[in-house]
Amino acid sequence: MSEQIYIGVDLGGTAIKVGICNAEGKLLQTFEGPTEVAKGTDTVLANIEKYVRQIVEESPYSWDQLAGVGAGVAGFTDLKEGVVILAPNVGFRDVPVRAYLEERLGKPIKIDNDANVAALGEAWGGAGQGVEDCVCYTLGTGVGGGIIIRGKIYQGFSGLAGELGHMSVVPDLEAIQCGCGKMGCLETVSSATGIIRMAKDAVERGDRTSLAQVEEITAKDVFDAAKNGDEVAERIVNRAAFYLGKSMAAVAAVLNPQRFIIGGGVSKAGDILFDEIRSVYAKFAPEPLQRGVEIVPAVLGNDAGMVGAAGLFLRS
């Protein structure tokens, strides 16, 4: 075989996922192994090297076909120097990941934060295929984001562009403090954490809701209750969707993307969430900014990080 391959590494606190992609963004093979954070930084880095070598050895591809290795890390990164400044989930602080892996693997290395590579993965090999300009939201414990312009990640001057969860969208009288220290962030209402908080608040107030019978409320419980006609759950879902749609209208006024892609666990709620987001977007976005714009679910799921990390060599 003569085609070049690219490896994407999704570095998580529990597991390291490694995937081989071709030049078209197709995920060809995957491998997953423990991160072993408790054993220290050197062990984590050694595991990345080991898993990269192992996946190539177990594939039909040769080491010579490997054109580069990209890695996505949940944390702050110095893209120019290839250093992870701070990544609490894996215990990294000022770790020269690029230099370490280049020395041991003998291949070009690129790194970026996990939200950016997940966005790039969807843009390159997922729901953003065929679109040059898109914005990705990841709705999980928090609200992550990534901006793709002309097919490439937009970083901003210090690499922090795309912090969509920290757009201040909730009015002061309704706002609560976000984990970032500021008030009214999108993350406080549209993440799984925010949805669960609103549900627990409703139960504690004594609102009439089936959620009062749930011992440990999850975001899925809230969406399921809403689908079954629970009015309190419906209000919570609509509030989360309202601020998502409103934030997208603001983003559209600045960037005019062709497609908004929503991923993460919360996005699995389906039409009950997406229909409301689209309705709110249409309410707040001027008509010219609605033309041709789509709001769609992500399709790659947990594979987006691997695909996007590999894509750092072709789409960044």
Disulfide bonds with the S-S distance in Angstrom:
none
